[in-house]
Amino acid sequence: LGTEYYQEPTPAFFELSVPLVVLDGFFPEYPLNTINIDNSYGVHQALCLLAENGHPKIGYIKSSIEFGCLRDRTSCIYSSLARLGLPPRPEFVNQESESIRHEVEDFLKSCPTIPSAFIADNDIIAVSAIQSLQQMGFRVPDDVSIIGFDDSTICTILTPYLTTVKANFNGMAKLATARLIEMIENPDSASTIIKSTVGTELIKR
């Protein structure tokens, strides 16, 4: 499970005597079987929703630590914004909620023109940003809209509920298991590296 693995793969990955499938770990440059979220599809759905609602500037609240599939998500956000003709406004934040609130607040105070919408790397960052905005007197979503990613339980803890991108973790687990069994039962198939992605769902709240 590569969700919080943020180093480059060590030699141990390639010296195993048993089949290996990495779930939720993004290693495009390495000969590793991986099953990941389809960030490109999920991100584009979210940004299209914001664009359709007339947001001329969309900010990106980005984790300063790229773990799991966040490196891919970042690339997808930049490329999707470019396809929509929207300039990105990135802001880098730590993963701890208290730090996120302070950093977003500092960003908003120093920003001459605040974007009317933001997409965040995950729901924790999005919710912390909403708290910062509300403490500064902004109304969400009346003044600023925010979309998260993951559809975690935190999305419905505060008001307003958070619009987010839901990953199909059950589908990812089934694909990873099926690939692992295939490699066990047919060792010759292990010579083919398979990198799969599973589609997402936009949850509007």
Buried (B, 14 or more C-beta within 10 A) or exposed (E): EBEEBEEEBEEEBEEEEEBBBBBBBBBEEBEBBBBBBBBBBBBBBBBBBBBEEEBEBBBBBBBEEBBBBBBBBBBBBBBBBEEEEBEBBEBEBBBEBEEBBBBBBEBBEEEEEBBBBBBBBBBBBBBBBBBBBBEBEBEBBEEBBBBBBBBBEBBEEEEBEBBBBBBBBEBBBEBBEEBBEBBEEEEEEBEEEBBBBBEBBBBEE
